[in-house]
Amino acid sequence: MPSLSTVRRSAPPTTTASPSSSAPPAAEPTRPPAASISATSAASEPAAHSVPLSGGGAVLTVVPRRNRWTWVGVAGVGLLVAMFVNGLVTNPGWDWPTFGRYFATETVVRALGTTIQLTVLGTVAGFALGLVLAAMRLSSNAFLRTVAWAYIWAFRSIPLIVQLLFWFNIAYLYQTISVGVPFGPSFASVETNDLLGALGAAVLGLALHQAAYAAEIIRGGILSVDEGQREAASALGIPRRRQLTRIVLPQAMRSILPNAANEVISLFKGTSIVSVLAIPELFYQVQVIYGRNSRVVPLLLVATVWYIILTTLLSIGQYYVERHFARGSARSLPPTPLQRLRARWAGIATQAARRPEAVGR
């Protein structure tokens, strides 16, 4: 393929007839052997292979395409990384002693636990409600579709911080929450502030906000499954609920997981916004500490590194969950990063072992 490789055609061999011999019958043209690779070309050029033509008499030597701009990009990125690392090490403004002193203190670790708790509760409740909303959006009932659409429209339109502040101050509107006959007597009532504290308002706001986005993610994944799967399940007499849980959702997970993991990571970082409710999560606690000692940069770096660590763990978990649900889409599972690294090193070792043989020839 000319756009991917450079093709070099070697000239056909020439034969000289002896003057003393009579004209022999036309002989079949001989095919020359592939040219050997010299020591210089073996060291400087990519490995080439010869392809004989169907008509004989010529050999095409296919050389892989060399992209020098890739190495230019690698050098540029390596230079930027080296400059950044040098700044981290030599710039005293980072204040690494303060970073080390507060990175794993009990206050910061406890605040990190609160952040994880908010993430887990918001994710579980949000995706559970999102699954119900997605099923309503896909329902043939116009009333259910309208209710689900209105919910998603409303909670995607209102900023998260507004929702959190609203639920935190819900007692201004409703001092008590009663259970009874609508517009009639109540059987039981409870104070709103006793029922919904700061942490409860944060979980409620995060879950309701997350459900609106989770519903659309799940709906998109379900729509990606071929309609023939549902038709075949219906023809076999499988109940609709079993079709959804055992046939449709396992196939839809391949489309749902990347976006769902993205939402979970965004929610984990977005828990920092609940600091407006004075909940002692990670970012709020870091603010309290640097408000006392004025060490803003190292304390912000503490929060940043913890966010990076947990986001990395979530990304690793996402990879293996996606790999699990990819079993039905390919004959063999894709290799893990460790397997790719081992295969890469094995290929480099093989090429290094073959290079002395090519030079000796």
N, C-alpha and C positions, 0 to 999 in steps of 0.2 A: 504494500500500500504506500504510494509515494508520499502521502502526507504524514505517515508515521515512521518511515524508515528511508534510508538512502540506498538506492539500488545501483550496484556497479556491475557492468557486464564485462566479462573477460573475453578477449578475442579468441576465435576458434583457431585450433592448431593448423599449421601449414605443413604439407607433406611435399617432399622433393623426389621425383621419379629418377631412377638410375638410368643413364643413357644406354648402358649395354643391355638392359633387360627390355624385353618386349612389353608392349602395353598390357598390363594385367587387367583382369576384369575389375570393374568398379568395386572398391572395398567399402564396407560400412565404416563411416567415420567413427574414429575412436573418441571417447569422452575423456578429457584431461582430468586428472585428480584435482581436488580442491586445493587452492593455494594454502601453503602453511603460513601460520601467523608468526611474524617476526617478533623478536623480543621487544622492540620499540613499540609496535602496534599493540602487542598484548598488554603492555603497561599503560598505554595512553588512550586506547579506543575501547568501546564496549565490545563484548563478545559477538562475533558474527557467525553466520551459518550459510552454507551454500545450498542453492536450490537448482537442480538440473532442469533445463527446458525440455518440453516434450519432443521437440524436433531433434534434439541432440546437437552437439557441436558447440555449445555455449553453456556457461554456468552463471547464474545470478547469485552474487554474494550480498546477502541482506544484512545490513548493519543497523542496529537499533538507533533510533533518533536520539541525539544528544541535545539537551536543553540547558544551555549555560546560564540562562536567567534564573533557573532554580537555585543554583549555587550562589548567584548574586543576592537573591532574596534571603537565603540561609545566612550569608555573611552579614547582611544588614540587620536581620533580626537578632543574630548572635551579638552584634555590636551594641544594639539597644539594650539587650538583657544584661550584658556586661556593665554598661554604664549605670543601669538601675541598681544592680547588685552592689556596685562600687559606692553609689550614693547611700544605700542602706547601711553599709559598713562604716563609711567614713563621716557621714553627716551626723553631728552630735544632736541635732534637733529631734531625731527619732527617739532618743532617750531610752535605749534598750534596758538599762538597769531598772527603770520604773516599770517598763513592760513586763520584765521577768518577775518583779515583786508582786504585781497585781494579776498576772495571767491566770493563776490557779488558786486564788484566794477563795475562802469559803463563801464570801458574799457574791463573787462573780459566778462560781459554780452553782450556787443556789438560784441565782437569776437565770442562768442557762437552763436549769431544770424547769423553771416556769415557762421559758420560751418554748422548750420542747413540749411541755404539757399543752400549751395553747395550740401549737401546730398539730399535735395528734388529735385533740378534741375537735378542732376546727375542720381538719381533713376528714375524719370519720363521719361526723355529722353532716358536713357539706356534701360529700359524695353520696351518702345514703339518701339525703333529700334530693340530690341531683339525679340519681337513678330514677326516683319516682317521677320527677319532673320530665325527664327524657321520655319515660314510658307514656306520660300524659300527652306530651307533644306529638308522639307517634300514634296516638290513639285515633280511632275512627270517629270518636265522640267529639263533636264540635265544642261542647261545653268544656271538656277536659283540656282540649287544645287551647282554648281561649284563656282559661285560668292559668295554665302553665306559661303561655306566651306573656301574659300580663305580669306574672311574677318575675320572669327573666328580664323583661323590659324595665321594670321598676328598679330592681336591685342592681342591674348593670348601669343604670342612669345615675344613681345616687352615689357620690364618693364614699369610700369606706370610712374615712374619718368622720363624716357626717353621720353615718349609720351608728358608729360606735358611741359618739356623743349623744345621739338620740336615745339609744337603749340605756345609756348610763344615767340619763336624766328623765327616764320614763315616769318616775315618781311624781314629777311636776304635773303630769297630765292625769295620771291614775294613781292615787295614793294607796288604794287597796285593789286587790284582785279577788273577785267573788265568783263563786260557782252556784248557779241556781237557774231559775226559769228566766228566759230573756224578757226584759221589760217587766219582770215580776219579782217576787221575793227571792232572796239568796239563801242558800243552805250553809255555805262556809265562805270565809273570806280571810285574806292574809295581807299583811303590809307589803307593799311592793319592794321597799328597801330591804326587808327581811328575806324576800324571795330572790331578789336579783341584785347581787352585789357587784362590785367592780369587775371581778374575775368572771362572774356569770354573764355580765353584759358584754364583756370582750369575747367570750366564747360564742355567745348568741350572735353577735354582730359578724364575727369572722365566718361562722358556719352558714348563716343566711346569705352572706355575700358570696361565699365560695360555691354554694349550691347553684347559683345562677350560671356561673361559668362551667361548673362540672356538668350541668344538664346538657349544655350545648356540645361539650366534648364527648359525652357518652352518646348523644344522639347522632353526632357525626360518625362515630365508630360503628354504631349499629347500621346506619345507612350504607356504610362501606361494604357490608356483607352482601353477597350476591342474593338477589331475590329468589333464585332457584333453591337455595338452601331452605328457606321457609316453606316454599311450595312443596318440596320433597318431604319435609317434616309433617306438613299438614296432610299430605297424601297417605303417610304412614299412620295417621291417627294420633300423633304425639300432641299432648295438650299444649296450649299456647304458653303457659308458664314454664313448662319444661323446655319448649323450643327456645325460649329466651335465655334460660339459665344454663342449658347444656349444649346448645347448638350455636345460637347467635352470639352471645357474649364471649365465649372462648375465642371465636374468630375475630370478633370486634376488638378484642384486647390489644391486638397488634397495632391498631390505629389509635386506640384510646391511650395507651401507656405513655408514649412520648409527650403528648400534650398534658396528660394528667400529672406526670412527674414534674413537668414545668410549672404547673399550678401549685403543686405541693412545695416546691422550692421557693416559688414566689410568696406563698403564704408564710413559710418559715422566716423569710427575710422581712415580710410585711408585718410580722408581729411587733416589730419595733414601733409601729404606729400606735400601739395601745399604751405607749408611754404617756399619751395625753390623758389617760385615765389614772395615772399615778400607780400603775401596776408594776411591781419590782421585777420586770423582765430584764434581759441582758442589756439592751441599749439604755433603758431608764437607769439601771444601776451604775452603768459607766458614766452617765451624765452626772449622777449624784457624786461620784468619786472625784471626777475632774472639776466639779464645782467647788470642792473643798480644797484640793491641792493645786488647781490651775494647770495640771499636766494634761492638756487636751489631747495632743497628738499621740502619746504612748497609750493613753486609755482608749482612744478611738481605735488604735491598732489592736488592742486586746479584743475588742468586740469584732473587729474585722477578721482576725485570725480564727476566732471561734466560728464565725459564720462560714468561713472558707472550709474549715475542717468538716463541719456537719453537712454542708452542701456537697462536698466531695463524697462523703459516705452515702448520702442520698443518691448521687449520680451512679456510684458503684452498684448500689442496690437496684436502681433502675435498669442498668445494663443486664444484670443477671435475671431479673424478672422478664424483661423483653426477650432474652435468650430462651427462657423457659416456654413462653407462649409462641415462639417461632418454630417449635418442633413440628407442627403440622404444615408449615409453609415450605420446607426444604427437606431433602432426603437426609442431609446431615446438618447438625447444628453448626453455626458459625464459630470459628475459633475464638478463644478468649484472648485478651491482650497478652497474657503470659505465654500462651501457645504461639501467638504470632511472633513474639520476641524470640522464642526458642527456634522457630523455623527460620527467622531472619539470620540468627547467628549461625545456624547450621548451613545455610546457603553461603554465607560469607566464608566459613571454614572450608567448604567444598571448593569454592572458587580459588581460595588461597592455595589449596592443595593441588589444583590442576594447573596453576600458573607456572610453576617450575617445569612441568612436563612440556608446556607449550614453548617455553624459552629454550629448552633443550633441543627441540625439533628445529 
